[in-house]
Amino acid sequence: RTKTTIKSISRMYKHNEPISMMTAQDYPSGMMVDRAEIDMCLVGDSLAMVALGYDNTTSLTVEEMLHHCRAVARGCKNPFLVADLPFGSYEASPVDAVKVAQRFIKEGNVEAVKLEGGAEMSEHIKMITRVGIPVVGHIGLTPQRSSALGGFRVQGKTSKQAQRLVADALALQEAGAFCMVLEAMPAEIAGYITQRLRVPTIGIGAGVNCSGQVLVLNDIMGLFDRFVPK
C-alpha cells in the first residue's frame, strides 16, 4: 500500500474520490486504522473522553496528547497522521500555536496538526504553515468551545450562523489550511461550503456532501459507555 500524503489527498479531492478519516488513540487502534486502509488518521482530543474517561476534551494536557500520538504513530504507518492541538495550548497567540505545533511534529511523530476555531484562528494558521507544518481547520461544532456554544449542539441553523460558517471556512482556507473538518451542521450548509472551497472538507455529522468523512473509532465500535452518536 502506498503511503498517503498531502499530495495524494489533494489528488483524491481533485478526482472526487471520497476521503476516509478515523481516530485512533493507541498502538492497537492505530494499527487497526492502518490495516483498514483508511486515508487519514486523527489522534483526536476525543480520546480525553473515550480513552481516558474525562468529562470533556478540555481537560487533556499536551503531555498526555503527545504520549498518545507517539503510540498511534508506532502502529499507523500508511495513513496521513494528524493530531489535535489540546485546548489551552495554542489559542493565546500565533507564537504559542507554532511552538506547540512544532512539538507535535518533533515529539509526537505526526504529520499535521488540527486546531478548532474560525476566522479568529487565521493568524495562528498562517504562522504554523509558514514554518512548514500542515494544518487542518475545524469549524461548526467545536467541542473545545462547547460551553460557549451552549453544549454539543448543531451549528449553522440560522441564516446568520450559516453566513458566519461560510466566512470562517473561507478565512481558514486563505490562511493556509489544506483541509477542513465540518462538524455538526446542516447538510445543505456543509455542501455549500464544500462547493465554495478549493480544499477538501471532512464531515462529521454534516451530511454526505463533504469531500470525506471522519468518525471516532470508539463510537463506531460501541466502546463508549455514555452515549451513542446518531
Residue pairs with C-beta under 8 A, 6 or more apart in sequence:
1 37
1 78
2 8
2 78
3 77
3 78
4 39
4 40
4 78
4 79
4 80
5 80
6 80
6 112
6 134
6 178
8 39
8 80
9 19
9 39
9 40
9 80
9 178
9 179
9 200
10 178
10 200
12 18
12 19
12 39
12 200
13 19
13 199
13 200
13 211
18 211
18 212
18 213
19 39
19 40
19 200
19 202
19 211
19 212
19 213
20 38
20 39
20 40
20 212
20 213
21 38
21 39
21 40
21 41
21 42
21 202
21 212
21 213
21 214
21 215
22 33
22 36
22 38
22 40
22 41
22 42
22 214
22 215
22 217
23 29
23 33
23 41
23 42
23 43
23 44
23 46
23 47
23 214
23 215
23 216
23 217
23 218
24 30
24 32
24 33
24 41
24 42
24 43
24 72
24 75
24 76
24 217
25 43
25 44
25 47
25 50
25 51
25 68
25 71
25 72
25 217
26 51
26 68
26 71
26 72
26 75
27 71
27 72
27 74
27 75
28 75
29 72
29 75
29 217
30 41
30 71
30 72
30 73
30 74
30 75
30 76
31 75
31 76
32 75
32 217
33 41
33 76
33 79
33 217
34 41
34 75
34 76
34 77
34 78
34 79
37 78
38 79
39 79
39 80
39 212
40 79
40 80
40 81
40 82
40 202
40 212
40 214
41 72
41 76
41 79
41 80
41 81
41 82
42 82
42 83
42 84
42 114
42 214
43 65
43 68
43 69
43 72
43 81
43 82
43 83
43 84
43 108
43 110
44 84
44 114
44 216
45 57
45 60
45 65
45 84
45 86
45 87
45 143
45 144
46 57
46 143
46 216
46 218
47 60
47 65
47 68
48 54
48 56
48 57
48 58
48 59
48 60
48 64
49 55
49 56
49 57
49 224
49 226
50 216
50 218
50 219
50 223
50 224
51 68
51 218
52 60
52 64
54 60
56 143
56 146
57 87
57 143
57 144
58 87
58 88
58 144
60 86
60 87
61 86
62 86
62 89
62 100
62 103
64 86
65 83
65 84
65 86
65 104
65 108
66 103
66 104
66 107
66 108
69 81
69 83
69 104
69 107
69 108
69 109
69 110
70 107
70 108
70 109
72 81
73 81
73 108
73 109
73 110
80 111
80 112
81 109
81 110
81 111
81 112
82 110
82 111
82 112
82 113
82 114
82 136
83 104
83 108
83 110
83 112
83 113
83 114
84 113
84 114
84 115
85 97
85 100
85 101
85 104
85 113
85 114
85 115
87 144
89 96
89 100
90 96
90 97
90 100
90 101
90 115
90 124
91 97
91 117
91 124
93 124
94 123
94 124
94 126
94 127
94 128
95 127
97 115
97 124
97 125
97 127
97 128
98 127
98 128
98 131
98 133
101 113
101 128
101 131
101 133
101 135
102 131
102 133
104 110
104 113
105 111
105 113
105 133
111 134
112 133
112 134
112 135
112 136
112 178
113 128
113 133
113 134
113 135
113 136
114 135
114 136
114 137
114 138
114 181
115 121
115 124
115 125
115 135
115 136
115 137
115 138
116 138
116 139
116 142
116 143
116 144
116 145
117 124
117 138
117 139
117 142
117 145
118 139
118 164
118 165
118 167
118 168
118 171
118 172
119 167
119 168
119 171
119 172
121 137
121 172
121 175
122 171
122 172
122 174
122 175
123 175
125 135
125 137
125 172
125 175
125 176
125 177
126 175
126 176
128 135
128 176
129 135
129 175
129 176
129 177
130 176
134 178
135 176
135 177
135 178
136 177
136 178
136 179
136 180
136 181
136 202
137 169
137 172
137 173
137 177
137 179
137 180
137 181
138 180
138 181
138 183
139 165
139 168
139 169
139 172
139 180
139 181
139 182
139 183
140 155
140 156
140 165
140 181
140 182
140 183
140 184
140 185
140 190
140 206
141 149
141 152
141 153
141 154
141 155
141 183
141 184
141 185
141 205
142 149
142 183
143 152
143 183
146 152
149 155
152 184
153 184
154 184
154 185
154 186
154 205
155 161
155 165
155 183
155 184
155 185
156 162
156 164
156 165
156 185
156 186
156 189
157 186
162 186
162 189
165 185
165 189
165 193
166 189
166 192
166 193
166 196
169 180
169 182
169 193
169 196
169 197
169 201
170 196
170 197
172 180
173 180
173 197
173 198
173 199
177 199
178 199
179 199
179 200
179 201
179 202
180 197
180 199
180 200
180 201
180 202
181 201
181 202
181 203
181 204
181 214
182 190
182 193
182 194
182 201
182 202
182 203
182 204
182 206
182 210
183 203
183 204
183 205
183 206
184 204
184 205
184 206
185 205
185 206
186 206
186 207
187 206
187 207
187 208
187 209
188 207
189 206
190 201
190 203
190 206
190 207
190 209
190 210
191 207
191 209
191 210
193 201
194 201
194 209
194 210
194 211
200 211
200 212
201 210
201 211
201 212
202 210
202 211
202 212
202 213
202 214
203 209
203 210
203 212
203 213
203 214
204 213
204 214
204 215
205 229
205 230
216 224
216 229
217 223
218 224
219 228
219 229
222 228
